[in-house]
Structures are given as structure tokens and as C-alpha cells.
Amino acid sequence: MVSSNTAPMSETRDHDELFPGSPKGRDDVILEVRNLRKYFPIKSRSILFSKVIGHIKAVDGIDLQIFRGEILGLVGESGCGKSTLSKTIVGLEEPTTGQVLLNGADIHHPESREQFMQMRRSIQMVFQDPYNSLNPRRLVKDTLREPLLIHNIEPKRQEEIVLEMLKKVGLEEYHALRYPHEFSGGQRQRIGLARALIMQPDLIIADEPVSALDVSVQASILNLMQELQEEFNVSMIFIAHDLSVVKHVSNRVAVMYLGRIVEIGPTDEVFDTPAHPYTVSLLSAIPFPDQDIKKKKIILEGDVPSPVNLPTGCRFAPRCYKAQERCHQEEPVLEEIRNNVWAACFYPESEKVIFLEMEDEQ
Amino acid sequence: MSETTLKGKAKHNGSSNVILDVRDIYTYFKTESGVVKALDGVSFDIREQESVGIVGESGCGKTVTSRSILRILPKNGEVVAGEIYYRGVNLMDLTEKQMRHVRGKEIALLFQDPLSALNPVLSIREQMVDVIQLHRGVDEEEAANIAIKMMKAVGIPEAEHRIDDYPHQYSGGMRQRILIARALALRPKLLIADEPTTALDVTIQAQVLDIIQRMRKEYGLSLMLITHNLGVVSENTDRIHVFYGGRVVESGPTRAIFKDPHHPYTIALLESIPSFKKGKGKLATIPGSVPQLINPPKGCRFHPRCPYATDICKTRPPMEKIGEDRYVACFHVDTVIADRKNRLAKSSS
């Protein structure tokens, strides 16, 4: 797996450069995603001469930096590229173009076996489905010990670490000798968290970690994730479609639409006064349990367009309530709208558009 | 035909504007590991033109309720006791043949997964026209016209052409629209929507809910909306019934319950969801887990997880009226309400 071709070296990285949406004045970048594209070829169904007839542009030009100890919420509808982005970041997918740098080293082109192993330790994943992401035939202890074995941790220490980790995620020592089917969904997600944290990674990618859980269980897992994040000072990319959950856990949020980031900024800012019309519509579409939040309803027409035939100009223009002539011709890039809030839109909102009466409440 | 069936059978005369009156039903499932008491004495009602939410976590009996009403339980399940009155007629007394006139024509069901509810090898035309012909007694051409009209009403563009497409040619949101169109083409009086938007993206969910509400008003439908999403319930229903462990624990107007929940479970449930208004602090959690319905806790199903539980909670609490249209099944409801008031007063001062 060690790549022999000469990959771009970490020296090329400019340490002072901040990407759109990155908070100013921070220099503790953990992860840097540079102009990342991931296209999947579509082949014609001929047996002899199958040829590529198009591309699914799942991720189409993403620049992103993750800083130490921050939780970045990644939101967007199905098909917007959230999962492809996260898979490419962990190294499960090769990028079509662009780079993913973890602590300055290219994750897809490690310089040495050691660096490869190091990077694999530093980045971990928590999956959505706690039922399918644990091996049913393995004791919890063995599932948790696996990464320690791979990374040659002293055998004597291994058991200690496993038991310690179980306690940290709110399970007991005796749980180590059980199989996944003996646990509830919430407990399994605790095991998933233990597995991700056991190598003390720098970055965890959590892909919809609570969406398969009931609300009462969801709350305890969210609390636990926050506790652990603080204790380990790990950075996190938190992918979720439930915006209330994202608002609760994340410091920064990036909104994706058709393979691009359309808005990025501090969570409270973005959710309070969204700038991009897509963020506005997304927030407006979410049904809130709070009876006293009065919000404006904006119902988007049509479906998300296919990532094969992208609309020209702004990708969101065909569904946008503000679209003008220009939006159908030119594609907007991320620009700073307010302090640290960046949006890719020619006509961004600058005032509160949806939560009109929420402020009166506070 | 079903009209006459219903009239002839109408014995029960409840409150005049109640369309569905579920009275004390018990639905049990036989499984290898024992009898699962999925519904254990469930009572609630739905009024004419009302939108009612059935709320609860997985395994609380929401879906079993809708299947018990329509009598489409799996083979190992059975309604062992109780009555379900639909417009005065006990559905439990009807023959299977009479029941077929109720399903679809009187009470329509909308499923969670719109793809598996459509036959992939038949065009939309075939799937809609047959049903409309059968239930509305019209000829094929008229049925097709009705189908196209309904498809247009739910916002499917170029319905005249798209009716000949197959399910896979539609997106998830469009498929759910087709199902709504098909259900409403039969002019039912009650629509049971079982998690109708759970499989859809939020912007599409908003579209579908908007259509359901518009159609409900246009056709004067009653709606029974089953969902675990408290936001959806909050914005789309007039009244809710909160389910826990196969029973109803609290009923009342949606607004009142969200503002001022009375049952300890409802309170805990509402406090455990992250909200746009709450800060970043810890979320409230409910200790323990959802009860096993093979061997459920005695008495109040919630008592092992409830901070207010005492010995009396090991007997079953009756559903008691505690205000205008509000019912709660809890022995300690007075303490619970007082306690919550104190807490709110403290946090705001």
C-alpha cells in the first residue's frame, strides 16, 4: 500500500494560507482538503466496448480546513457529496484531483510505511448504523483490540486500554466479553465511539452517528460525544441531516449542495442569519418542535438535480427563490459575507429571513 | 356499497364528530420467545377533519396501531380484545369482504417507503387505474382521467405523459406524491400516514407535508400522522397521542402538550431533543431503555425509568382528564406539573 510514486511533499504547503470559511487567526490546522474533486465514471452497458459516457461529479472542488479541537458540522441533502467527501478524506476513495493533507502529509500518497500507519491512526470513523458496523461474531474486547494489534501496542497494555476505553464511553468491564447482539443500538454506538477513540486520533469523521437512534438515546450519545471530544481534544467532522443536532454539537458548519460548499461559517451565525438561499430554504424546511419559533416557510420546488448534468451557472439557481439572469450564467464562488461567514452567492441574504420572532423570545 | 354496509352496522353512537374511536385494543404477536404485547389497552380517537399525531419511539406500537385498525397484521399478530369504531361501525365485526371496502375507499394508508409500496414492473397508469375503477365504479377512461387529475393536484408535472412511466423513473418525493394521489383518488375520509416523510430529504419532506395538508383541507380529510419526528408533529397536527410501551400515556392539543407536557415521559422526550433555542449544554436523557414487550414492567410501563415512580406505579395508572381535552396516565401528575413549573421558574429567574 505504500505509494512509490513521488507525491507532492508536505513542504509545498503554505502554513499561513487560510481557506474560505476558516476562522481568522488560527494556525493549528489538522486537516486540509485542497481543491478536491471526486468523479465517478458512468460506463455504457456494452459488453465488449464499454466506454465512459459521463461522470457523476460527487465532489466538485472543495477547499476546507479543520482545526484542532473543533467540530465541523457538514450538512446537505442526500446526493450532495457528504459521504463521498468523508470517504475521500479517510482515504477509502482516491480523489480525481486535489489533495487531502493530514498534519501536512498527503493521505493518499504517504512517503513511508510509518507515515501511512501514523496517518491511519490519526483519522478514524464512526458510522451511522451501529448494527452493521460491528462484527457480530467478535467479542467487543476483540473488536476494540484489533487496532491495538495492528499498530503493535504492547500486548500487556492492550487489555488495560480496552477496559479503560469501555469505561470512558459509559460501559462496564464485563461488557468486554459480550457480542454486539447483546447490546442496544445506543450501547453499540458507544462501542463504535470507543473503537474510534482507542488510537487517540486527531480527527474523527462521524457520518450520521445518531440518526439511527431514538431521540432519548440520541441525547445520551450526543452528550457522550461532547464529553469525549473535550477530553481527547480531538477534531471532528460531524455529518448529519438533522440541523438541530448539528447546531447543538458543532462550532462551525459547512453546507453542501451538489458537490460544493455553498456556505460555511460559525454555527450560531450561519443558523441564526443564513446567507445562502439554499441554507435559508433548508432551515425553513425543517419542522421545529418549538411551538413559539415563528419562521417563514419557503418550500423549494423540484428535486436536487442529478450530479451528472449539472446546471450551468449556480448549481442551486434552478430551485432558488432569488435567482436572477446572472445566476444561470456565472458560477459564484465562496466570498466572505460577514465576519467569518462565507457564501457562494451573488445575492446573499444579509438579514434574518426565517427566524423572525425567535429573538423576541430571548 | 360500503356506505350501506356502514349504515346498517352503525350501532355505536359516540360523540357525533368522531370519525375513528379506538377503544381499549390489545394486539399480541406470537413469537418463538413468547407473546409480544405490542398494544396493551390502547384508546384514542380522531375527529372529523382533524389532524392527529401518533408520537413515540421505535417499538411503542405506532405502526401496529395502524395495522390493527386496517386489519392487516402479519399472520402471527392478532387483536385479542377491544373495539375500533369507524364512523360508528366496529371494524372488528366486519367480514373480510366488508373490510375490503373500508381499506382504501374509507381509510387510506400511506407508507414510509414509497418505493416498496409500488409495483416496479407495472406502470403508474396500471397501478392507479385498476384501483380507481374498482373502488369508484368508473370505466377505464374515466379512471385514467381521475388519476391524471389527482397527479396534477399533487404537483406532478406533465402528468398526462408521466402516468405511463414506471416507479423507478420517479424520485423518492415524486413516488410519495403518486401514492398520495392514488390514495386520495378513492376519496377516503381518513388518511393514515405512517412515517410518510422519514425516507425523504428535508426540502422534499416539506413539499410532501405541504401537499398532504393542502389535500386534507381541500377534501375535508381526517389525518392520522404516525411519526417519531417531534418537529413534524408539532407543525402538522391539531392533537397528539403520545405512545409508550404499547399504551397511550398522554393525549391533548398539540400546542398545549408541546408548551406544557404533563406525563414524565413526554417531558423527558421533549427535553432530550436538541433545539435551536437551547444552548450548547447537556441534553436531558432518559435513563434505561425502552421496555421489552415480551416481559414488560408491571403497572406503568415507564416506572422503571421515571424519577417520580413510587410503589403505586406498579399498578396500571388510568387515563385521567386533567384539563380541556387533555388526558394523562400518571399517578403523580400533580407533583410532576408542580415540579416542572418550579423548574421553569427557577431557570428563567
Interface residues (C-beta under 8 A of the other chain):
Chain A: E77 S78 S184 G186 D214 V215 S216 V217 Q218 A219 S220 L222 N223 Q226 H241 L243 S244 V245 K247 H248 V249 F271 S281 L282 S284 A285 I286 P287 F288 P289 D290 Q291 D292 I293 K297 I299 L300 E301 D303 V304 F355 M358 E361 Q362
Chain B: E57 S58 S171 G173 M174 D201 V202 T203 I204 Q205 A206 Q207 L209 D210 H228 N229 L230 G231 V232 V233 S234 E235 N236 T254 R255 F258 K259 A268 L269 L270 S272 I273 P274 S275 F276 K277 K278 K280 K282 L283 A284 T285 I286 S289 V290
